[in-house]
């Protein structure tokens, strides 16, 4: 039996039992039952069970379990029970957090999974690539990732990059002709397309022959390592910091243990205390807080149309100082409508064309032929520039499909933003006509004749000047201008880009793409936030200036540069000028990477948007590559770290605001954890140095660890977005999270908590017994840490940001407060938790002391932290 590449397209279609109408729903279902889904097997995910047991791998937990065992042997069953409960609750909490975070990251991934365009039930539809089945007709165009192996049945200049399979970085030209030999290496199967490769140029259709693990890449691929998300730089540095801190705390605990022993305290008691102190003081939650806050933060961003593909991007977002944005579709609506045409040397408004005039009709018809867009029942499919031409045709009762049927297309050189041209060849009556449309600047040098009412004449300088003048006037009004030209060619003449010359000029078509209404405010908010917005466009300079001015992006025309001029600059020269440039016109995707690099050389963190296949390198080079979700190609999405589901510039700005909030929430949560823990250590050190009794029982420390660590920290991590974050300058990306200021704050806030706790302890000691003293110290430490949660919400006073604006902090506080009082007052628990009954006076005193750190903190913030 011959291989697919040896068969003709008809044979392949017959064999796979498909027609050009594509598969029916029934076919798809049947094939899915037989062949399964188009998926590559992934590495195993950790089960919830394994995550739960993973919580017991921690050295501290193991030590605690040993301690529980020792207590049990010594007959202290109550201690054993408490320790076990604490360990279990900790593990449950850890598991829930882990699983929740995983789930939300997982759903994020699903949002950005690739799509495929297939013919089904005689209609072209977009489906998730895992639903592609053998026999599907897969439509391919530049920028598409190929989601299954298949035999080509149509190819128009189709070029595919197969480097993921063959290692060859140059794209391969594809055709539909059968290949004779049976054993051909993949690289030479030029009539087949393979999973994992992508289209760099042209268009084509393949009939799917293999999916999932049956595809060529499936056969060679090891299990995809997608199960584990790589840790972000912040997580890594926090984990490292956590390890160092743990070492420091362990040393302190060993010292306290030794001193206690030296002072004659019992071995077991000293050991239990040292271990509990270590558990309470080591912020195990450090790394997981980051994951949780990032996971919830990215969920929120996805709802606001920004899908994060690479988690580390969230951290860099807050440091973005330059946003390089495409104009069309991102700053503008991407809804083009024709305003004017220039034909027969006259400018005519779009609604005053006369189709009885041959030249005006010729312009309309050619605009419909050199065009792939379709409009049916208000449904628009295709490039907005081309849709505008289709709509213009409809205005004069020319249906694009009828016109195209009457003048069948023989071939096409697809549009590409480097050439800025598109060419099609048609059978028009008995002649073969080549039609080219594209940017005026590139098409004008390629014409040598023009259509006039007197017939076709040679183009003079005067004609050219007039065309340029009209183009300038159109552009100055912010219009995108297309030129249309044609020439007759020999029948069966194969053409390529070299043939786009000696053309006959027909006319110009000027279309309006209004700026998005949100753009102006978003640009303004960027500037206020110290972020420089940059506009990049393939359009003419004058068009770019008009739009840039309208949205408040451009002050001075000297800040504009054009592609050809960039070409003349060396990288060094571009770098010198880059900070003075705001608008880049007539650029090609290749320039984008140079622009990104120039800004990065100047020490900036750059976000760059992109949609086309050639935007990949610039998107990868940028610190934040932003792909368009609607108009973007799969290749662009794959190269990006963030995808905008609404293609809107203002979404980038709100994503940056979210990024800034998320980072500061993480910082605040960590500040909370560290300052509270520092408080506990200070009290113990104080008591040890002065030779006082132990201020806390081990069970107190375990209880505090359980209640005042994770819950309030997560609540702080969920602090709602504060509008004022966009009034700060971007954060210096090289500034470590735990810088000197933060460390000082940890120590000072820790001291405040420690002072309150020590006062309570001393008052308790004066009252006589050590049990009352440690109960008072424990209650004060626990409560003041819970209240301190409100301090850590922001660097501003809680009365400025709103006492009730983060209800999670209240929830965490109330849970903690209730649990603490249950332990203090429930008769069954008092002995288990080693607490003495407190008088109302003592309790009042504790409340007062616990609010002290809060009051001092708020007093400082109200007086010294300037509100913006
Ligand atoms: P921007 O760069 O502003 O985001 P864009 O990505 O749509 O816009 P390109 O698509 O590169 O820019 O278009 C550049 C130029 O190519 C346009 O100014 C226009 O003259 C021409 N052009 C755009 N679309 C087509 C098309 N479908 N056929 C022919 N020429 C086109």
Boltz pocket constraint, residues with backbone or C-beta under 6 A from the ligand:
constraints:
  - pocket:
      binder: B
      contacts: [[A, 326], [A, 327], [A, 328], [A, 329], [A, 370], [A, 383], [A, 385], [A, 386], [A, 415], [A, 416], [A, 417], [A, 418], [A, 420], [A, 421], [A, 422], [A, 437], [A, 438], [A, 439], [A, 440], [A, 480], [A, 481], [A, 482], [A, 536], [A, 537], [A, 538], [A, 539], [A, 540], [A, 587]]
      max_distance: 6.0
